[in-house]
Every structure is written in structure tokens, then in C-alpha cells.
Amino acid sequence: MSPIPTGRLFRTDDGCDLVLTRTFRAPVEDVWASITEPERTARWFGPWEGEPAPGRTVRVRMSYEEQQPWYDLRIDACEPPRRLALSSLDEFGAWHVELLLREAGGTTELRFVQHLETADGIGDIGPGWEYYLDLLTASHDGSPPQTFDAYHPTMKPYYENLLPTP
């Protein structure tokens, strides 16, 4: 079965926010560990090294990209176990993301938000985040992960046709 795109685009004062949500049958502390502990992030995104703290920079290896590159990732905010805000700068521009967690009744919702200045490139950005968040889900529930080919270019038209909602 092919993955279904879930992202939504919201207009903001500074551009737009790409928002994707995933739900886990797990306590918030367990999902928090999946997005903050290097041995757990290695299962779905890549390991990281350094001294984590707000205002500090850690190095992250993107395990599921060609050549598995390392890059710097700044921790802008860390409010365990509810909010993690990160930023980086690369040849494609500035990246600002937030991972927001909320638990209710033994289920935790992860709301992933990428703050964008424009929707330029959303046809490539959206499928990439869908892929990584589904890898996170697979690492958490033991389901088999899909290959990136199931996401891109298949989801590209969906994301290119998203219009920011107010």
C-alpha cells in the first residue's frame, strides 16, 4: 500500500508552516526519547553527537540520504517532553522545525512543523518529511519501512498543489 500524504500548509505572518501529524500508542516520554536520544534517532533519521542544550549545536548524520552526510543542527528550544525546536543552514537555505508532543489517554500526538518563508520547493520538502516521519512510526511500532521511492515523486503533485490556509 502506498503512503498517503498528510501535510497541510498554513499561512503565517512570516510565510507559511508545513504541518504533519503522527499518532503513537505510547506515553509522551517514550515518543520524546525517540526524537531526542541519539540511539533512538538513529533508527529513523540518524544519530547525533555533541552536548545538547538550548542555544547549542549538535552534529547529525542523515542516515537515509546519499553519502549519509553530517550537518550542524542548532537546538533553539528544548522543553521536555513537549517541545523541541531546531534550525540549520545548508545549501538549500535555512530550516526551522518544531516537534510538538501532546499525550491523552495513553496516546501521544506528534505535530511536526516546518516554518517556511515561502512555499518554494514544497513539492520536494513535504514528501521528504512524510518519509522521515513514517520511518519514525515504523521504528516505534515495528512495521516495515517503505523506500523513499514510495514518497517521491509520487507525493510531489499533492504538495505542489497545497495552498496555505489562513
C-alpha positions as CSV (number, residue, x, y, z in Angstrom):
1,M,0.0,0.0,0.0
2,S,1.3,3.4,-0.9
3,P,1.7,6.1,1.8
4,I,-0.9,8.8,1.7
5,P,0.3,12.5,2.0
6,T,-0.9,14.1,5.2
7,G,0.8,17.5,5.3
8,R,-1.1,20.8,5.5
9,L,0.2,24.3,4.8
10,F,-0.9,27.3,6.9
11,R,-0.2,31.0,6.2
12,T,1.7,32.8,8.9
13,D,2.9,36.4,9.3
14,D,6.4,35.3,8.2
15,G,5.5,32.9,5.4
16,C,3.8,29.5,5.9
17,D,4.0,26.5,8.1
18,L,4.1,22.9,6.8
19,V,2.4,20.7,9.4
20,L,2.4,16.9,9.6
21,T,1.0,14.9,12.4
22,R,1.6,11.3,13.6
23,T,0.0,9.4,16.4
24,F,1.6,6.8,18.7
25,R,0.2,4.4,21.2
26,A,2.8,5.3,23.7
27,P,3.4,7.7,26.6
28,V,4.8,11.1,25.7
29,E,8.1,10.3,27.4
30,D,8.7,7.3,25.1
31,V,8.0,9.4,21.9
32,W,10.2,12.2,23.3
33,A,13.0,9.7,23.7
34,S,12.5,8.7,20.0
35,I,13.1,12.2,18.9
36,T,15.9,13.2,21.3
37,E,18.1,10.2,22.2
38,P,20.9,9.5,19.6
39,E,20.5,5.7,19.7
40,R,16.7,6.2,19.0
41,T,17.0,8.9,16.4
42,A,19.5,6.7,14.6
43,R,16.6,4.2,13.9
44,W,14.6,6.7,11.8
45,F,16.7,9.8,11.0
46,G,20.3,9.4,12.1
47,P,22.5,9.6,15.1
48,W,23.7,12.8,16.6
49,E,26.7,13.8,18.7
50,G,27.5,16.8,20.9
51,E,26.3,18.4,24.1
52,P,22.6,19.1,23.7
53,A,21.2,22.2,25.2
54,P,19.2,25.2,24.0
55,G,21.5,27.5,22.1
56,R,24.0,24.7,21.4
57,T,24.7,23.0,18.1
58,V,25.0,19.2,17.7
59,R,26.1,17.2,14.6
60,V,23.6,14.9,13.0
61,R,24.2,12.2,10.4
62,M,21.4,11.8,7.9
63,S,21.5,8.0,7.6
64,Y,18.8,7.8,4.9
65,E,20.4,10.3,2.5
66,E,23.0,9.6,-0.2
67,Q,26.5,9.6,1.3
68,Q,24.9,9.9,4.8
69,P,26.1,13.5,5.3
70,W,26.8,15.1,8.7
71,Y,25.4,18.5,9.3
72,D,25.1,21.0,12.1
73,L,21.7,21.3,13.9
74,R,21.1,24.1,16.4
75,I,18.8,23.4,19.4
76,D,16.7,26.6,19.6
77,A,14.4,25.3,22.4
78,C,14.1,22.1,24.4
79,E,11.1,21.7,26.7
80,P,10.9,18.0,27.7
81,P,8.8,16.2,26.9
82,R,6.6,18.6,24.9
83,R,8.6,20.8,22.5
84,L,11.8,20.6,20.6
85,A,12.7,23.5,18.2
86,L,15.7,23.1,15.8
87,S,17.3,25.0,13.0
88,S,20.0,24.5,10.4
89,L,21.5,26.3,7.4
90,D,22.6,24.4,4.3
91,E,23.0,24.9,0.6
92,F,19.1,24.9,0.2
93,G,18.6,27.6,2.8
94,A,17.5,27.9,6.4
95,W,15.5,25.2,8.1
96,H,13.4,25.9,11.1
97,V,11.4,23.0,12.6
98,E,9.4,22.3,15.8
99,L,8.3,18.9,17.1
100,L,5.4,19.3,19.5
101,L,4.1,16.4,21.6
102,R,0.8,16.0,23.4
103,E,-0.5,13.0,25.3
104,A,-4.1,12.0,26.0
105,G,-5.3,8.6,27.2
106,G,-2.1,6.7,26.5
107,T,-1.8,8.1,23.0
108,T,0.8,10.7,22.0
109,E,0.4,13.0,19.1
110,L,3.5,14.4,17.4
111,R,2.9,17.6,15.5
112,F,5.8,18.3,13.2
113,V,6.0,21.9,12.0
114,Q,8.5,23.4,9.5
115,H,8.4,27.2,9.4
116,L,8.9,28.3,5.8
117,E,9.5,31.8,4.3
118,T,7.8,30.6,1.1
119,A,6.2,27.5,-0.3
120,D,9.0,27.2,-2.9
121,G,10.3,23.7,-3.0
122,I,7.3,22.3,-1.1
123,G,6.9,19.5,-3.7
124,D,10.2,18.1,-2.5
125,I,10.2,19.1,1.2
126,G,6.8,17.6,2.0
127,P,7.4,14.1,0.7
128,G,10.8,14.1,2.5
129,W,9.2,14.8,5.8
130,E,6.5,12.3,5.2
131,Y,9.2,9.7,4.6
132,Y,11.1,10.5,7.8
133,L,8.0,10.7,10.0
134,D,6.9,7.3,8.6
135,L,10.3,5.9,9.4
136,L,9.8,7.2,13.0
137,T,6.5,5.5,13.1
138,A,8.0,2.2,11.8
139,S,10.8,2.4,14.3
140,H,8.3,2.8,17.0
141,D,5.7,0.2,16.1
142,G,7.9,-2.3,14.3
143,S,6.1,-2.0,11.0
144,P,8.3,-2.4,7.8
145,P,9.5,0.9,6.4
146,Q,8.8,2.0,2.9
147,T,11.5,3.1,0.5
148,F,11.8,6.8,-0.4
149,D,10.6,6.0,-3.9
150,A,7.1,5.4,-2.4
151,Y,7.1,9.1,-1.4
152,H,8.9,11.0,-4.1
153,P,7.9,11.8,-6.9
154,T,4.5,10.3,-6.1
155,M,3.6,12.9,-3.4
156,K,5.1,15.8,-5.2
157,P,1.9,16.9,-7.0
158,Y,-0.1,16.8,-3.8
159,Y,2.4,19.2,-2.1
160,E,2.8,21.4,-5.1
161,N,-1.0,22.0,-5.1
162,L,-1.2,22.8,-1.4
163,L,-2.4,26.3,-0.8
164,P,-1.7,28.0,2.5
165,T,-4.9,28.3,4.6
166,P,-5.4,31.3,6.9
